[in-house]
Amino acid sequence: MPIHVNLAIVHARKKEFAKAERVLRNALTIDKKYPRAHAVLGAVLMDLGQFSEAEASTQAALDLLPPDDPMRPGIEKQLAICRQLQKQESR
C-alpha cells in the first residue's frame, strides 16, 4: 500500500492529478481502511476542485486514525481547508 501512495504523490507533484487519483482509488480497492491513502486522495481531489468528495475522503482518513496518531493534526488542517474552499465555491 505505501508504494501506491508514494506513486500517487509523485504524480501529484508533477501535476498529474488524474493519474494520482486513479492510483489512490486502486489502492483503496485493496485496503479501504488505509488512512494515508484516504488523506492523499482528499488532497488530490482538492487540487481537482472536487471539494465535497475531498472532504469525505479526508474525513474517512480521520475516522480511521487513532486519536494520538501524529498524522492527525495535518489531516485536520487539510479538512478545515477543504471545508473553507467548499464554502467559497458555493458563494
Order of alpha helices (4+ residues) and beta strands (2+ residues): alpha-alpha-alpha-alpha-alpha
